[in-house]
């Protein structure tokens, strides 16, 4: 969104909103569902149900692989189109 998060609140108000009122920033609708799932899993109110750092790293590595594959496929397709022209 390129907006400053919680720009109308001071730091203590942000802590209160997030920690005690379970307020969360809105996730843009055009975000990959994999990212939404990861973000929301980190927001779980029960800390035992949040992913561990190791689990987060594994998910982030998986997402990195996914996007690397997509990027390479897109780049290859673009280069092929340029060669055809």
GUVOKOL-445322 format. One record per atom (N, C-alpha, C, O, CB): x, y, z; residue in one letter; residue number from 1; atom name. Coordinates in nm, 3 decimals. Glycine has a CB too. Example, Ala and Ser with C-alpha at 12.3 -4.5 7.8 and 13.67 -1.06 7.14 Angstrom:
> 1.319 / -0.569 / 0.780 / a / 1 / N
> 1.230 / -0.450 / 0.780 / a / 1 / CA
> 1.320 / -0.330 / 0.780 / a / 1 / C
> 1.424 / -0.332 / 0.846 / a / 1 / O
> 1.131 / -0.447 / 0.905 / a / 1 / CB
> 1.285 / -0.225 / 0.708 / s / 2 / N
> 1.367 / -0.106 / 0.714 / s / 2 / CA
> 1.290 / 0.003 / 0.787 / s / 2 / C
> 1.341 / 0.114 / 0.804 / s / 2 / O
> 1.408 / -0.060 / 0.572 / s / 2 / CB
***
This chain:
> 0.081 / -0.120 / 0.000 / x / 1 / N
> 0.000 / 0.000 / 0.000 / x / 1 / CA
> 0.086 / 0.126 / 0.000 / x / 1 / C
> 0.038 / 0.235 / -0.032 / x / 1 / O
> -0.093 / 0.000 / 0.120 / x / 1 / CB
> 0.210 / 0.111 / 0.036 / x / 2 / N
> 0.306 / 0.222 / 0.045 / x / 2 / CA
> 0.263 / 0.329 / 0.146 / x / 2 / C
> 0.305 / 0.444 / 0.137 / x / 2 / O
> 0.323 / 0.286 / -0.092 / x / 2 / CB
> 0.180 / 0.290 / 0.242 / x / 3 / N
> 0.139 / 0.381 / 0.349 / x / 3 / CA
> 0.219 / 0.350 / 0.474 / x / 3 / C
> 0.264 / 0.237 / 0.493 / x / 3 / O
> -0.014 / 0.369 / 0.376 / x / 3 / CB
> 0.236 / 0.449 / 0.558 / x / 4 / N
> 0.305 / 0.428 / 0.686 / x / 4 / CA
> 0.208 / 0.356 / 0.779 / x / 4 / C
> 0.099 / 0.406 / 0.805 / x / 4 / O
> 0.355 / 0.565 / 0.748 / x / 4 / CB
> 0.249 / 0.239 / 0.831 / x / 5 / N
> 0.158 / 0.165 / 0.921 / x / 5 / CA
> 0.130 / 0.243 / 1.049 / x / 5 / C
> 0.219 / 0.303 / 1.109 / x / 5 / O
> 0.218 / 0.028 / 0.955 / x / 5 / CB
> 0.005 / 0.241 / 1.089 / x / 6 / N
> -0.038 / 0.302 / 1.215 / x / 6 / CA
> 0.006 / 0.448 / 1.227 / x / 6 / C
> 0.039 / 0.493 / 1.337 / x / 6 / O
> 0.018 / 0.222 / 1.332 / x / 6 / CB
> 0.007 / 0.522 / 1.119 / x / 7 / N
> 0.063 / 0.658 / 1.120 / x / 7 / CA
> -0.010 / 0.754 / 1.215 / x / 7 / C
> 0.048 / 0.855 / 1.255 / x / 7 / O
> 0.059 / 0.714 / 0.981 / x / 7 / CB
> -0.133 / 0.724 / 1.251 / x / 8 / N
> -0.207 / 0.815 / 1.341 / x / 8 / CA
> -0.189 / 0.779 / 1.488 / x / 8 / C
> -0.243 / 0.847 / 1.575 / x / 8 / O
> -0.355 / 0.814 / 1.306 / x / 8 / CB
> -0.114 / 0.672 / 1.516 / x / 9 / N
> -0.096 / 0.627 / 1.654 / x / 9 / CA
> 0.048 / 0.646 / 1.699 / x / 9 / C
> 0.141 / 0.638 / 1.619 / x / 9 / O
> -0.136 / 0.480 / 1.668 / x / 9 / CB
> 0.065 / 0.670 / 1.828 / x / 10 / N
> 0.201 / 0.673 / 1.883 / x / 10 / CA
> 0.241 / 0.529 / 1.915 / x / 10 / C
> 0.156 / 0.440 / 1.914 / x / 10 / O
> 0.211 / 0.765 / 2.011 / x / 10 / CB
> 0.370 / 0.503 / 1.943 / x / 11 / N
> 0.415 / 0.364 / 1.966 / x / 11 / CA
> 0.337 / 0.289 / 2.075 / x / 11 / C
> 0.309 / 0.171 / 2.059 / x / 11 / O
> 0.559 / 0.365 / 2.002 / x / 11 / CB
> 0.303 / 0.356 / 2.184 / x / 12 / N
> 0.229 / 0.288 / 2.291 / x / 12 / CA
> 0.088 / 0.252 / 2.246 / x / 12 / C
> 0.034 / 0.149 / 2.287 / x / 12 / O
> 0.224 / 0.376 / 2.416 / x / 12 / CB
> 0.027 / 0.336 / 2.165 / x / 13 / N
> -0.106 / 0.306 / 2.113 / x / 13 / CA
> -0.101 / 0.186 / 2.018 / x / 13 / C
> -0.194 / 0.105 / 2.015 / x / 13 / O
> -0.165 / 0.429 / 2.041 / x / 13 / CB
> 0.007 / 0.175 / 1.942 / x / 14 / N
> 0.023 / 0.060 / 1.852 / x / 14 / CA
> 0.034 / -0.068 / 1.935 / x / 14 / C
> -0.031 / -0.168 / 1.903 / x / 14 / O
> 0.149 / 0.077 / 1.762 / x / 14 / CB
> 0.115 / -0.065 / 2.040 / x / 15 / N
> 0.128 / -0.181 / 2.128 / x / 15 / CA
> -0.008 / -0.220 / 2.184 / x / 15 / C
> -0.044 / -0.338 / 2.183 / x / 15 / O
> 0.227 / -0.152 / 2.244 / x / 15 / CB
> -0.083 / -0.124 / 2.232 / x / 16 / N
> -0.215 / -0.153 / 2.287 / x / 16 / CA
> -0.310 / -0.210 / 2.183 / x / 16 / C
> -0.382 / -0.306 / 2.210 / x / 16 / O
> -0.275 / -0.027 / 2.345 / x / 16 / CB
> -0.309 / -0.152 / 2.064 / x / 17 / N
> -0.399 / -0.198 / 1.957 / x / 17 / CA
> -0.367 / -0.341 / 1.916 / x / 17 / C
> -0.457 / -0.424 / 1.899 / x / 17 / O
> -0.389 / -0.106 / 1.836 / x / 17 / CB
> -0.238 / -0.370 / 1.900 / x / 18 / N
> -0.198 / -0.503 / 1.852 / x / 18 / CA
> -0.203 / -0.607 / 1.964 / x / 18 / C
> -0.262 / -0.714 / 1.947 / x / 18 / O
> -0.056 / -0.497 / 1.793 / x / 18 / CB
> -0.143 / -0.576 / 2.077 / x / 19 / N
> -0.130 / -0.676 / 2.184 / x / 19 / CA
> -0.259 / -0.699 / 2.262 / x / 19 / C
> -0.287 / -0.812 / 2.303 / x / 19 / O
> -0.022 / -0.633 / 2.280 / x / 19 / CB
> -0.336 / -0.595 / 2.282 / x / 20 / N
> -0.453 / -0.609 / 2.370 / x / 20 / CA
> -0.587 / -0.606 / 2.297 / x / 20 / C
> -0.687 / -0.655 / 2.349 / x / 20 / O
> -0.451 / -0.500 / 2.472 / x / 20 / CB
> -0.588 / -0.549 / 2.177 / x / 21 / N
> -0.713 / -0.540 / 2.102 / x / 21 / CA
> -0.711 / -0.625 / 1.975 / x / 21 / C
> -0.806 / -0.624 / 1.897 / x / 21 / O
> -0.742 / -0.395 / 2.067 / x / 21 / CB
> -0.602 / -0.700 / 1.956 / x / 22 / N
> -0.586 / -0.787 / 1.838 / x / 22 / CA
> -0.609 / -0.717 / 1.705 / x / 22 / C
> -0.660 / -0.777 / 1.611 / x / 22 / O
> -0.680 / -0.903 / 1.849 / x / 22 / CB
> -0.571 / -0.590 / 1.697 / x / 23 / N
> -0.583 / -0.516 / 1.571 / x / 23 / CA
> -0.467 / -0.557 / 1.480 / x / 23 / C
> -0.355 / -0.581 / 1.527 / x / 23 / O
> -0.582 / -0.361 / 1.596 / x / 23 / CB
> -0.494 / -0.565 / 1.354 / x / 24 / N
> -0.392 / -0.601 / 1.255 / x / 24 / CA
> -0.405 / -0.507 / 1.136 / x / 24 / C
> -0.512 / -0.453 / 1.108 / x / 24 / O
> -0.406 / -0.749 / 1.210 / x / 24 / CB
> -0.294 / -0.487 / 1.068 / x / 25 / N
> -0.298 / -0.409 / 0.945 / x / 25 / CA
> -0.373 / -0.487 / 0.839 / x / 25 / C
> -0.372 / -0.610 / 0.838 / x / 25 / O
> -0.155 / -0.374 / 0.897 / x / 25 / CB
> -0.438 / -0.416 / 0.751 / x / 26 / N
> -0.510 / -0.482 / 0.642 / x / 26 / CA
> -0.409 / -0.537 / 0.543 / x / 26 / C
> -0.312 / -0.470 / 0.506 / x / 26 / O
> -0.609 / -0.383 / 0.572 / x / 26 / CB
> -0.433 / -0.660 / 0.500 / x / 27 / N
> -0.348 / -0.722 / 0.398 / x / 27 / CA
> -0.412 / -0.692 / 0.262 / x / 27 / C
> -0.529 / -0.723 / 0.241 / x / 27 / O
> -0.331 / -0.878 / 0.421 / x / 27 / CB
> -0.336 / -0.632 / 0.171 / x / 28 / N
> -0.394 / -0.602 / 0.039 / x / 28 / CA
> -0.450 / -0.727 / -0.028 / x / 28 / C
> -0.396 / -0.836 / -0.013 / x / 28 / O
> -0.288 / -0.538 / -0.051 / x / 28 / CB
> -0.559 / -0.709 / -0.101 / x / 29 / N
> -0.631 / -0.821 / -0.163 / x / 29 / CA
> -0.551 / -0.890 / -0.273 / x / 29 / C
> -0.575 / -1.007 / -0.303 / x / 29 / O
> -0.762 / -0.773 / -0.220 / x / 29 / CB
> -0.456 / -0.820 / -0.332 / x / 30 / N
> -0.382 / -0.878 / -0.445 / x / 30 / CA
> -0.256 / -0.954 / -0.402 / x / 30 / C
> -0.172 / -0.987 / -0.486 / x / 30 / O
> -0.345 / -0.770 / -0.542 / x / 30 / CB
> -0.243 / -0.981 / -0.274 / x / 31 / N
> -0.127 / -1.055 / -0.223 / x / 31 / CA
> -0.148 / -1.205 / -0.244 / x / 31 / C
> -0.259 / -1.256 / -0.228 / x / 31 / O
> -0.104 / -1.024 / -0.071 / x / 31 / CB
> -0.041 / -1.273 / -0.281 / x / 32 / N
> -0.043 / -1.418 / -0.299 / x / 32 / CA
> -0.098 / -1.484 / -0.171 / x / 32 / C
> -0.051 / -1.451 / -0.061 / x / 32 / O
> 0.100 / -1.473 / -0.334 / x / 32 / CB
> -0.194 / -1.574 / -0.183 / x / 33 / N
> -0.251 / -1.641 / -0.065 / x / 33 / CA
> -0.145 / -1.710 / 0.022 / x / 33 / C
> -0.166 / -1.725 / 0.143 / x / 33 / O
> -0.353 / -1.744 / -0.109 / x / 33 / CB
> -0.034 / -1.752 / -0.036 / x / 34 / N
> 0.073 / -1.814 / 0.045 / x / 34 / CA
> 0.128 / -1.714 / 0.147 / x / 34 / C
> 0.155 / -1.750 / 0.262 / x / 34 / O
> 0.187 / -1.865 / -0.046 / x / 34 / CB
> 0.144 / -1.588 / 0.104 / x / 35 / N
> 0.194 / -1.485 / 0.195 / x / 35 / CA
> 0.089 / -1.453 / 0.302 / x / 35 / C
> 0.123 / -1.435 / 0.419 / x / 35 / O
> 0.230 / -1.357 / 0.117 / x / 35 / CB
> -0.037 / -1.446 / 0.260 / x / 36 / N
> -0.144 / -1.417 / 0.356 / x / 36 / CA
> -0.147 / -1.523 / 0.465 / x / 36 / C
> -0.157 / -1.492 / 0.584 / x / 36 / O
> -0.281 / -1.410 / 0.285 / x / 36 / CB
> -0.138 / -1.649 / 0.425 / x / 37 / N
> -0.138 / -1.759 / 0.521 / x / 37 / CA
> -0.020 / -1.748 / 0.618 / x / 37 / C
> -0.036 / -1.767 / 0.739 / x / 37 / O
> -0.134 / -1.894 / 0.448 / x / 37 / CB
> 0.096 / -1.718 / 0.565 / x / 38 / N
> 0.216 / -1.705 / 0.648 / x / 38 / CA
> 0.201 / -1.590 / 0.748 / x / 38 / C
> 0.229 / -1.605 / 0.867 / x / 38 / O
> 0.340 / -1.684 / 0.560 / x / 38 / CB
> 0.157 / -1.475 / 0.698 / x / 39 / N
> 0.139 / -1.358 / 0.785 / x / 39 / CA
> 0.038 / -1.389 / 0.895 / x / 39 / C
> 0.064 / -1.364 / 1.013 / x / 39 / O
> 0.093 / -1.236 / 0.703 / x / 39 / CB
> -0.076 / -1.443 / 0.856 / x / 40 / N
> -0.182 / -1.469 / 0.955 / x / 40 / CA
> -0.140 / -1.575 / 1.057 / x / 40 / C
> -0.182 / -1.570 / 1.172 / x / 40 / O
> -0.309 / -1.513 / 0.885 / x / 40 / CB
> -0.059 / -1.671 / 1.015 / x / 41 / N
> -0.012 / -1.772 / 1.111 / x / 41 / CA
> 0.077 / -1.708 / 1.218 / x / 41 / C
> 0.079 / -1.754 / 1.332 / x / 41 / O
> 0.066 / -1.884 / 1.037 / x / 41 / CB
> 0.149 / -1.604 / 1.181 / x / 42 / N
> 0.234 / -1.534 / 1.277 / x / 42 / CA
> 0.153 / -1.446 / 1.372 / x / 42 / C
> 0.202 / -1.407 / 1.478 / x / 42 / O
> 0.337 / -1.448 / 1.204 / x / 42 / CB
> 0.030 / -1.416 / 1.335 / x / 43 / N
> -0.057 / -1.332 / 1.416 / x / 43 / CA
> -0.141 / -1.411 / 1.515 / x / 43 / C
> -0.216 / -1.352 / 1.592 / x / 43 / O
> -0.148 / -1.252 / 1.327 / x / 43 / CB
> -0.130 / -1.542 / 1.517 / x / 44 / N
> -0.218 / -1.622 / 1.602 / x / 44 / CA
> -0.207 / -1.576 / 1.747 / x / 44 / C
> -0.097 / -1.553 / 1.797 / x / 44 / O
> -0.182 / -1.773 / 1.591 / x / 44 / CB
> -0.320 / -1.563 / 1.814 / x / 45 / N
> -0.319 / -1.513 / 1.951 / x / 45 / CA
> -0.253 / -1.611 / 2.048 / x / 45 / C
> -0.197 / -1.570 / 2.150 / x / 45 / O
> -0.461 / -1.484 / 1.997 / x / 45 / CB
> -0.260 / -1.741 / 2.018 / x / 46 / N
> -0.193 / -1.841 / 2.101 / x / 46 / CA
> -0.051 / -1.860 / 2.048 / x / 46 / C
> -0.032 / -1.912 / 1.938 / x / 46 / O
> -0.273 / -1.978 / 2.102 / x / 46 / CB
> 0.047 / -1.816 / 2.126 / x / 47 / N
> 0.185 / -1.821 / 2.079 / x / 47 / CA
> 0.231 / -1.962 / 2.044 / x / 47 / C
> 0.320 / -1.980 / 1.961 / x / 47 / O
> 0.277 / -1.762 / 2.183 / x / 47 / CB
> 0.173 / -2.063 / 2.108 / x / 48 / N
> 0.212 / -2.201 / 2.079 / x / 48 / CA
> 0.167 / -2.244 / 1.940 / x / 48 / C
> 0.221 / -2.340 / 1.884 / x / 48 / O
> 0.153 / -2.295 / 2.183 / x / 48 / CB
> 0.070 / -2.174 / 1.884 / x / 49 / N
> 0.020 / -2.209 / 1.750 / x / 49 / CA
> 0.088 / -2.128 / 1.640 / x / 49 / C
> 0.062 / -2.151 / 1.521 / x / 49 / O
> -0.129 / -2.188 / 1.745 / x / 49 / CB
> 0.174 / -2.035 / 1.678 / x / 50 / N
> 0.250 / -1.959 / 1.579 / x / 50 / CA
> 0.365 / -2.046 / 1.529 / x / 50 / C
> 0.415 / -2.131 / 1.602 / x / 50 / O
> 0.303 / -1.825 / 1.639 / x / 50 / CB
> 0.408 / -2.025 / 1.404 / x / 51 / N
> 0.521 / -2.104 / 1.354 / x / 51 / CA
> 0.649 / -2.069 / 1.430 / x / 51 / C
> 0.670 / -1.957 / 1.475 / x / 51 / O
> 0.541 / -2.079 / 1.203 / x / 51 / CB
> 0.735 / -2.169 / 1.443 / x / 52 / N
> 0.867 / -2.146 / 1.502 / x / 52 / CA
> 0.952 / -2.073 / 1.399 / x / 52 / C
> 0.915 / -2.062 / 1.282 / x / 52 / O
> 0.935 / -2.281 / 1.547 / x / 52 / CB
> 1.066 / -2.022 / 1.443 / x / 53 / N
> 1.156 / -1.955 / 1.349 / x / 53 / CA
> 1.201 / -2.053 / 1.241 / x / 53 / C
> 1.211 / -2.016 / 1.124 / x / 53 / O
> 1.279 / -1.897 / 1.423 / x / 53 / CB
> 1.228 / -2.177 / 1.280 / x / 54 / N
> 1.268 / -2.280 / 1.182 / x / 54 / CA
> 1.157 / -2.302 / 1.079 / x / 54 / C
> 1.184 / -2.311 / 0.959 / x / 54 / O
> 1.301 / -2.413 / 1.254 / x / 54 / CB
> 1.033 / -2.311 / 1.125 / x / 55 / N
> 0.920 / -2.329 / 1.032 / x / 55 / CA
> 0.905 / -2.208 / 0.940 / x / 55 / C
> 0.876 / -2.223 / 0.821 / x / 55 / O
> 0.789 / -2.352 / 1.111 / x / 55 / CB
> 0.924 / -2.089 / 0.996 / x / 56 / N
> 0.919 / -1.968 / 0.913 / x / 56 / CA
> 1.026 / -1.971 / 0.805 / x / 56 / C
> 1.000 / -1.941 / 0.689 / x / 56 / O
> 0.934 / -1.843 / 0.999 / x / 56 / CB
> 1.147 / -2.008 / 0.844 / x / 57 / N
> 1.257 / -2.014 / 0.747 / x / 57 / CA
> 1.225 / -2.114 / 0.636 / x / 57 / C
> 1.251 / -2.086 / 0.519 / x / 57 / O
> 1.388 / -2.053 / 0.817 / x / 57 / CB
> 1.171 / -2.228 / 0.672 / x / 58 / N
> 1.136 / -2.329 / 0.570 / x / 58 / CA
> 1.031 / -2.276 / 0.474 / x / 58 / C
> 1.041 / -2.296 / 0.353 / x / 58 / O
> 1.086 / -2.457 / 0.637 / x / 58 / CB
> 0.930 / -2.207 / 0.528 / x / 59 / N
> 0.825 / -2.151 / 0.442 / x / 59 / CA
> 0.881 / -2.040 / 0.353 / x / 59 / C
> 0.845 / -2.031 / 0.235 / x / 59 / O
> 0.709 / -2.097 / 0.526 / x / 59 / CB
> 0.968 / -1.957 / 0.409 / x / 60 / N
> 1.027 / -1.850 / 0.330 / x / 60 / CA
> 1.117 / -1.905 / 0.219 / x / 60 / C
> 1.119 / -1.851 / 0.108 / x / 60 / O
> 1.107 / -1.756 / 0.419 / x / 60 / CB
> 1.190 / -2.010 / 0.248 / x / 61 / N
> 1.274 / -2.073 / 0.145 / x / 61 / CA
> 1.186 / -2.132 / 0.036 / x / 61 / C
> 1.219 / -2.120 / -0.082 / x / 61 / O
> 1.364 / -2.182 / 0.207 / x / 61 / CB
> 1.076 / -2.196 / 0.074 / x / 62 / N
> 0.982 / -2.249 / -0.026 / x / 62 / CA
> 0.927 / -2.138 / -0.114 / x / 62 / C
> 0.919 / -2.153 / -0.236 / x / 62 / O
> 0.866 / -2.324 / 0.044 / x / 62 / CB
> 0.889 / -2.026 / -0.052 / x / 63 / N
> 0.837 / -1.913 / -0.130 / x / 63 / CA
> 0.945 / -1.855 / -0.221 / x / 63 / C
> 0.917 / -1.817 / -0.334 / x / 63 / O
> 0.783 / -1.804 / -0.036 / x / 63 / CB
> 1.067 / -1.849 / -0.172 / x / 64 / N
> 1.177 / -1.800 / -0.255 / x / 64 / CA
> 1.195 / -1.890 / -0.377 / x / 64 / C
> 1.213 / -1.840 / -0.488 / x / 64 / O
> 1.308 / -1.793 / -0.174 / x / 64 / CB
> 1.190 / -2.020 / -0.356 / x / 65 / N
> 1.202 / -2.114 / -0.469 / x / 65 / CA
> 1.089 / -2.093 / -0.569 / x / 65 / C
> 1.112 / -2.089 / -0.690 / x / 65 / O
> 1.201 / -2.260 / -0.418 / x / 65 / CB
> 0.967 / -2.081 / -0.516 / x / 66 / N
> 0.850 / -2.061 / -0.602 / x / 66 / CA
> 0.867 / -1.937 / -0.690 / x / 66 / C
> 0.845 / -1.943 / -0.811 / x / 66 / O
> 0.722 / -2.049 / -0.517 / x / 66 / CB
> 0.906 / -1.827 / -0.629 / x / 67 / N
> 0.920 / -1.702 / -0.704 / x / 67 / CA
> 1.041 / -1.705 / -0.797 / x / 67 / C
> 1.038 / -1.643 / -0.903 / x / 67 / O
> 0.931 / -1.584 / -0.608 / x / 67 / CB
> 1.146 / -1.775 / -0.759 / x / 68 / N
> 1.261 / -1.788 / -0.848 / x / 68 / CA
> 1.222 / -1.865 / -0.973 / x / 68 / C
> 1.259 / -1.827 / -1.084 / x / 68 / O
> 1.378 / -1.859 / -0.776 / x / 68 / CB
> 1.147 / -1.973 / -0.956 / x / 69 / N
> 1.100 / -2.052 / -1.071 / x / 69 / CA
> 1.010 / -1.967 / -1.159 / x / 69 / C
> 1.024 / -1.968 / -1.281 / x / 69 / O
> 1.024 / -2.179 / -1.023 / x / 69 / CB
> 0.917 / -1.893 / -1.099 / x / 70 / N
> 0.826 / -1.807 / -1.176 / x / 70 / CA
> 0.904 / -1.699 / -1.250 / x / 70 / C
> 0.876 / -1.671 / -1.367 / x / 70 / O
> 0.721 / -1.742 / -1.085 / x / 70 / CB
> 1.002 / -1.639 / -1.184 / x / 71 / N
> 1.082 / -1.534 / -1.246 / x / 71 / CA
> 1.159 / -1.589 / -1.365 / x / 71 / C
> 1.162 / -1.527 / -1.472 / x / 71 / O
> 1.178 / -1.472 / -1.144 / x / 71 / CB
> 1.222 / -1.704 / -1.347 / x / 72 / N
> 1.299 / -1.764 / -1.456 / x / 72 / CA
> 1.210 / -1.798 / -1.574 / x / 72 / C
> 1.249 / -1.778 / -1.689 / x / 72 / O
> 1.373 / -1.889 / -1.408 / x / 72 / CB
> 1.091 / -1.850 / -1.547 / x / 73 / N
> 0.998 / -1.885 / -1.655 / x / 73 / CA
> 0.954 / -1.759 / -1.730 / x / 73 / C
> 0.947 / -1.759 / -1.853 / x / 73 / O
> 0.875 / -1.960 / -1.599 / x / 73 / CB
> 0.924 / -1.653 / -1.656 / x / 74 / N
> 0.883 / -1.527 / -1.719 / x / 74 / CA
> 0.997 / -1.468 / -1.801 / x / 74 / C
> 0.976 / -1.422 / -1.913 / x / 74 / O
> 0.837 / -1.426 / -1.613 / x / 74 / CB
> 1.117 / -1.470 / -1.746 / x / 75 / N
> 1.234 / -1.416 / -1.817 / x / 75 / CA
> 1.260 / -1.494 / -1.944 / x / 75 / C
> 1.288 / -1.435 / -2.049 / x / 75 / O
> 1.358 / -1.419 / -1.727 / x / 75 / CB
> 1.251 / -1.627 / -1.937 / x / 76 / N
> 1.271 / -1.710 / -2.055 / x / 76 / CA
> 1.168 / -1.680 / -2.162 / x / 76 / C
> 1.201 / -1.668 / -2.280 / x / 76 / O
> 1.266 / -1.859 / -2.018 / x / 76 / CB
> 1.042 / -1.666 / -2.121 / x / 77 / N
> 0.935 / -1.636 / -2.216 / x / 77 / CA
> 0.957 / -1.500 / -2.281 / x / 77 / C
> 0.938 / -1.485 / -2.402 / x / 77 / O
> 0.797 / -1.639 / -2.147 / x / 77 / CB
> 0.998 / -1.401 / -2.204 / x / 78 / N
> 1.024 / -1.268 / -2.259 / x / 78 / CA
> 1.141 / -1.271 / -2.357 / x / 78 / C
> 1.134 / -1.210 / -2.464 / x / 78 / O
> 1.053 / -1.169 / -2.148 / x / 78 / CB
> 1.246 / -1.340 / -2.321 / x / 79 / N
> 1.362 / -1.349 / -2.410 / x / 79 / CA
> 1.326 / -1.424 / -2.538 / x / 79 / C
> 1.371 / -1.386 / -2.646 / x / 79 / O
> 1.478 / -1.420 / -2.340 / x / 79 / CB
> 1.246 / -1.528 / -2.527 / x / 80 / N
> 1.201 / -1.601 / -2.646 / x / 80 / CA
> 1.118 / -1.511 / -2.737 / x / 80 / C
> 1.133 / -1.516 / -2.859 / x / 80 / O
> 1.119 / -1.725 / -2.605 / x / 80 / CB
> 1.032 / -1.429 / -2.678 / x / 81 / N
> 0.950 / -1.336 / -2.757 / x / 81 / CA
> 1.037 / -1.233 / -2.827 / x / 81 / C
> 1.010 / -1.196 / -2.941 / x / 81 / O
> 0.847 / -1.266 / -2.668 / x / 81 / CB
> 1.140 / -1.184 / -2.759 / x / 82 / N
> 1.230 / -1.087 / -2.820 / x / 82 / CA
> 1.306 / -1.148 / -2.937 / x / 82 / C
> 1.328 / -1.083 / -3.039 / x / 82 / O
> 1.329 / -1.032 / -2.717 / x / 82 / CB
> 1.346 / -1.273 / -2.923 / x / 83 / N
> 1.419 / -1.341 / -3.030 / x / 83 / CA
> 1.330 / -1.364 / -3.152 / x / 83 / C
> 1.376 / -1.359 / -3.266 / x / 83 / O
> 1.475 / -1.475 / -2.979 / x / 83 / CB
> 1.201 / -1.389 / -3.125 / x / 84 / N
> 1.107 / -1.415 / -3.235 / x / 84 / CA
> 1.078 / -1.289 / -3.314 / x / 84 / C
> 1.042 / -1.296 / -3.432 / x / 84 / O
> 0.977 / -1.472 / -3.180 / x / 84 / CB
> 1.093 / -1.172 / -3.251 / x / 85 / N
> 1.063 / -1.045 / -3.320 / x / 85 / CA
> 1.175 / -1.004 / -3.406 / x / 85 / C
> 1.167 / -0.900 / -3.471 / x / 85 / O
> 1.033 / -0.936 / -3.222 / x / 85 / CB
***
